[in-house]
Amino acid sequence: MSSGIAVDDECLTVFQDLKLRKKYRYITYRLSDDNRAIIVEKSATEGKYDDFAAELPENDCRYAIFDFEYEKSPNEGKRSKICFIVW
């Protein structure tokens, strides 16, 4: 909080649900209306990267987490990486 902007408790709760419980596919965060805190804007349980990217505003900033799933090779199964995006 050295910048003076707080992080709402819900941000961590929703992130933990994505990371540990795989409850969400992506989360978007934004600044509150008074610019004093980062808050959860949206959390989605399903969707592809294109769906996620289409929801980002053209002329406004956002922070986002996307759980990217991919297949390493045909015999090694699916993997996932959590990506942090500054928009």
Beta strands, then each sheet from edge to edge (+ up, - down):
strand 1: 6-7
strand 2: 26-31
strand 3: 37-44
strand 4: 63-71
strand 5: 78-86
sheet 1: 1+ 3+ 2- 4+ 5-
end
